[in-house]
Amino acid sequence: MIELESFHHVSLSITDLAKAKYFYGTVLGFPEISRPDFDFPGAWYQVGDQQLHLIVYEESETLRTNEKINTKDGHFAVRVKDYYQTLNYLKKMEVELEEKPTSKSGFAQIFSMDPDGNLIEFNVDQKDL
């Protein structure tokens, strides 16, 4: 059996590094961290105890071509401290989103997309609303 500790990172394919860095670094405020000098472009961000790795790879088979938020599609989730503060901030930044404050999951959820269509869920426990 594998003894698990935690997730270390999520890696996403992107096509435009400047747009992705603006979205994750400026809009979402994820702190960028140093990245090894790979032979391909990308960026790394610290998200709590985990990391988000962005890789410029236009031939990726994981890039979505549909620009509609579909909450059943593959995504990563970020736990936030305040649902409404997060919701209001994303709206202020004009980020397209879908609200699910009473999801059957037990989480109050906000779904959005990065510039390449990668889905992101922001959530809190519903009891914390």
C-alpha positions as CSV (number, residue, x, y, z in Angstrom):
1,M,0.0,0.0,0.0
2,I,1.2,3.5,-0.7
3,E,1.5,5.8,2.3
4,L,0.1,9.1,1.2
5,E,1.1,12.5,2.7
6,S,-0.7,15.1,0.5
7,F,-1.0,16.4,-3.0
8,H,2.2,18.2,-4.0
9,H,1.1,20.0,-7.1
10,V,-1.4,20.2,-9.9
11,S,0.0,20.7,-13.4
12,L,-2.0,22.5,-16.1
13,S,-1.4,22.9,-19.8
14,I,-1.6,26.5,-21.1
15,T,-1.0,28.2,-24.4
16,D,-0.2,31.8,-23.5
17,L,2.1,32.3,-20.5
18,A,1.6,36.1,-20.2
19,K,-2.2,35.7,-20.0
20,A,-1.9,32.8,-17.6
21,K,0.5,34.7,-15.4
22,Y,-1.7,37.7,-15.3
23,F,-4.7,35.5,-14.4
24,Y,-3.1,33.4,-11.7
25,G,-0.6,36.0,-10.3
26,T,-2.6,39.3,-10.7
27,V,-6.3,38.4,-10.8
28,L,-6.2,35.4,-8.3
29,G,-3.1,36.6,-6.4
30,F,-1.3,33.3,-6.3
31,P,2.3,33.9,-5.2
32,E,4.8,32.9,-8.0
33,I,7.7,30.7,-6.9
34,S,11.0,29.9,-8.6
35,R,10.9,27.2,-11.2
36,P,13.8,25.1,-12.6
37,D,15.2,26.2,-15.9
38,F,13.3,23.7,-18.0
39,D,13.6,23.7,-21.8
40,F,10.0,24.8,-22.1
41,P,8.1,27.8,-20.7
42,G,5.9,27.8,-17.7
43,A,5.4,29.2,-14.2
44,W,5.0,27.8,-10.7
45,Y,2.7,29.1,-7.9
46,Q,2.4,28.4,-4.2
47,V,-1.2,27.6,-3.1
48,G,-1.2,26.9,0.6
49,D,0.9,23.8,1.1
50,Q,0.6,22.8,-2.5
51,Q,1.8,24.1,-5.8
52,L,0.3,24.9,-9.2
53,H,2.6,24.2,-12.2
54,L,1.7,25.8,-15.5
55,I,3.2,24.4,-18.7
56,V,3.1,26.0,-22.1
57,Y,2.1,23.1,-24.3
58,E,-0.2,23.9,-27.2
59,E,-0.3,20.3,-28.4
60,S,-1.7,19.2,-25.0
61,E,-4.6,16.7,-25.2
62,T,-6.0,18.2,-22.0
63,L,-6.8,21.6,-23.3
64,R,-10.6,22.3,-23.4
65,T,-12.1,23.8,-26.6
66,N,-15.5,24.6,-25.0
67,E,-15.6,28.0,-23.4
68,K,-18.6,27.2,-21.3
69,I,-18.2,26.4,-17.6
70,N,-19.2,22.8,-17.0
71,T,-18.8,21.8,-13.4
72,K,-18.6,18.1,-14.2
73,D,-15.5,18.6,-16.3
74,G,-12.0,18.1,-14.8
75,H,-10.9,20.8,-12.5
76,F,-8.9,21.6,-9.4
77,A,-10.4,23.1,-6.2
78,V,-9.0,25.8,-3.9
79,R,-10.3,26.1,-0.4
80,V,-11.0,29.7,0.4
81,K,-11.6,31.5,3.8
82,D,-14.7,33.4,2.8
83,Y,-17.2,32.4,0.0
84,Y,-18.8,35.8,-0.4
85,Q,-15.5,37.8,-0.3
86,T,-14.2,35.5,-3.0
87,L,-17.4,35.7,-5.0
88,N,-17.5,39.5,-4.9
89,Y,-13.8,39.8,-5.8
90,L,-14.1,37.5,-8.8
91,K,-17.1,39.5,-10.0
92,K,-15.3,42.8,-9.5
93,M,-12.4,41.4,-11.6
94,E,-15.0,40.4,-14.2
95,V,-14.1,36.7,-14.0
96,E,-16.9,34.6,-15.6
97,L,-18.2,32.2,-13.0
98,E,-20.9,29.8,-11.9
99,E,-22.2,29.9,-8.3
100,K,-23.2,26.7,-6.4
101,P,-23.7,27.8,-2.8
102,T,-26.0,24.9,-2.0
103,S,-24.2,22.1,-3.9
104,K,-25.0,18.5,-2.9
105,S,-21.3,18.1,-2.2
106,G,-21.6,20.0,1.1
107,F,-19.3,22.7,-0.3
108,A,-20.4,26.2,-1.3
109,Q,-18.7,26.4,-4.7
110,I,-17.7,29.0,-7.2
111,F,-16.5,27.7,-10.6
112,S,-14.4,29.8,-13.1
113,M,-12.0,29.3,-15.9
114,D,-8.5,30.5,-16.7
115,P,-7.7,32.0,-20.1
116,D,-7.1,28.5,-21.6
117,G,-10.4,27.1,-20.2
118,N,-8.9,25.2,-17.3
119,L,-11.6,24.9,-14.6
120,I,-11.1,26.1,-11.1
121,E,-13.4,25.6,-8.1
122,F,-13.2,27.8,-5.1
123,N,-15.1,26.4,-2.1
124,V,-15.9,26.5,1.6
125,D,-18.0,24.1,3.8
126,Q,-21.6,25.2,3.5
127,K,-21.8,25.4,7.3
128,D,-19.3,28.2,7.1
129,L,-21.5,30.5,4.9
